[in-house]
């Protein structure tokens, strides 16, 4: 018989996990043009910095850092990831479907520690990710 909760649902702990690689927002244009082998496009890079990037992302949001699973080495090992017109969906999807459950597990374990109760008392797990599409999803893989 399924366990039944008494009373209204309550969030008893919450946690997050982010990929290990951090890029300061101010450094992102240089990083992006470097990893996409586009440093020679100096006019476009300056336009990117002065228009879209600085005007909309840098000034109008509170984003100070970008976290990414991909390293420059991974991008170099998978050359289709960098170019605008590269056929990279399958390679990126494979990386995401392997890494996202690991991050989910890390966040879940941190939340369980904060809650201070054993896993056996857990009735619900709410999981959210903006990365990838996989079926069954990462929430299923965490059970």
Buried (B, 14 or more C-beta within 10 A) or exposed (E): EEEEEEEEEEEBBEBEBBBEEEBEBEEBBEBBBBBBEBEEEEEEBEEBBEEEBBEEBBEEEEEEEBEBBBEEEBBEEBEBBBEEEBEBEEBBBEBBBEBBBBBBBBBBBBBBEEBEEEEEEBEEBEBEBEBBEBEEBBBEBBE
